[in-house]
Amino acid sequence: MEIKDIVLTSEERRELKQFSTTGKQNVRLVNRAKIILALDRPKGKRTQTQDAIMRCIGVSRQTIQNVKRDFLAAENVTAFLQRKKRSTPPVKPKVTGELEARVVALACGKVPQGYARWTLRLLAEKCVELQYIDSMSHMTISRLLKKHNLNLT
């Protein structure tokens, strides 16, 4: 399936050039603007080859095709240069400040009978046993304790 050529209006060309050369922009979006400018065929002139675009901008051939497809599907240049909205909300972190405080207090507290010291796995199991949380990884405990400069050794 061949995707049709891109012919920009002078206004679209100006907007893309301005976007790619001024201000603080996301590099990915700047590269998208540069790719479209490189693919532009004003008055039937030849565009740069995909290999030249790949070398100049540092993207793959597939990226060029994807950007071209996205540009042709966009309503306008402004819509094309916007980051896509997330379709799903971000996942809330399992560890809250309250849980952090409980884990730190537990790690600083008395070791259970029969144990010489707290281990990461033992802390994780104890948090579940005390119903602080449904499940917790020993690696989560490790990151949390490192964050608070606590060492179990």
N, C-alpha and C positions, 0 to 999 in steps of 0.2 A: 504494500500500500504506500504510494507516494504522497507525501504531505506537500500541500501547495506552497508556493514561494511567499516570502514576506516582503511586502511593499509598504513602507512606513510613510505616513504623511509628515510634512515638515514639523508640525506640532508634536507628533509622537517622537520623532527623531530628537527634537530639542529636549523633550521631557526625559528621554532615556539618557541622553548625553549629560544633562544636568544631574540626574540621579547618580550616575556612575562616576562623576568627577567632583561633586561637592558634598560637604557634610559628612557626618558619621553614619554610615550605612552598614547593614549586615553584608559580609563579604559574599555570601551565597547569592543575595539579591543583586549585588553589583555585578557579579559574574553573569547572572541571567540577563541583565540589561546589556552588558557588553556582547554577549552571544547574539542577541536580537539585532543589535547594531551591526555586527559582523555579517549577519544573514540578510540584512536589508538589500533589496534590489531596486534602488531608485532608477526610474526611467529605463528599466530593462537591463541595467548594467550587471555584470557578473559579480557574484558574491565571492568572498574568500572561500577557499576550499575548507572542508571540515578538518582536514589534517592541519592546515594553517591555524584555524581557530583553536584546535586542540592544543597545539604547541604554544600559541600566544596566551591563551587564558588558563591553560593547565587543567582542562576537563576532558572527560572521555567522550567518545562518539555518541554513546547512549545518552549522556547528559545533554548534548547538543540537540538530539532528537526529542528528548523529553521537554526541554525548554521551548523548542519550536512548537511542539504540540500544545503545551500549556499557553503560549502566547496566542496562538490561533483560537484557542477555546475561551480566552479571557474576554470580558466585556470591553475593557479598555486598558490602556497602559497602566493607569493607577491601580486597577484591580490586579493586574499581572505582577506588579511590584510589591504587593502586600503579602505578608506571611499568612499562611493558611491558619484558620482557627482550628483548635483542637476539636475533634469530634467527641471525645470522651473527657470528662474532667480529670484532673490529676488525682492520683491516689493519695489519700491522706496518710501521713506517716503513722505507723503503729505506735511508735514511742513518743509519748507526750512528756511535757515537763514534769508532771506529777509522777509518771512511771519512772522517769530518770531519777527523781529524788528517792523513790522507794528502792530502786536497784542500788543506788549509791549507799543508802542507809543500810541495806541488807549486806552489801559487800563489806562495809565498815563495822558491821555488828558481829555478834557472837557466832562462831562456827557451829553448825549442827553437831550433836553428839555423835561420836563415831568417826568424825572427820578431823584431820589435822589442820586443814585450811579450806577456803573456798576455791572451787574451780569454776571455770566459765560455764561448763555444762551443769554443774550443781546449782549455780545461781539461776540459770535459765529454767531448770526444772522447779526450783523453789518459787520463782515468780509465777509459774503456771499453777503450782500447788496452792499458793496463797491467793490465786485467782486475780492477780494483778492484770493478767492478759491471757488470751486463749492459747497462744503459742508464741514461743520466742526462741530464736537461734542463739547458740553460744557465741556466734560471730557478732551478733547485735550487741550482746553483753560486752564483748571485747572492744568494739568501737565506742560504746558508751563510756566504758571505764577509761579508755585512752583519752577521750575527750575531756575527762575530769582529772587526768594525770594520776589515775589510781593504778597500782600494780598489785596483782594477787600474789606475787612471790615474796 
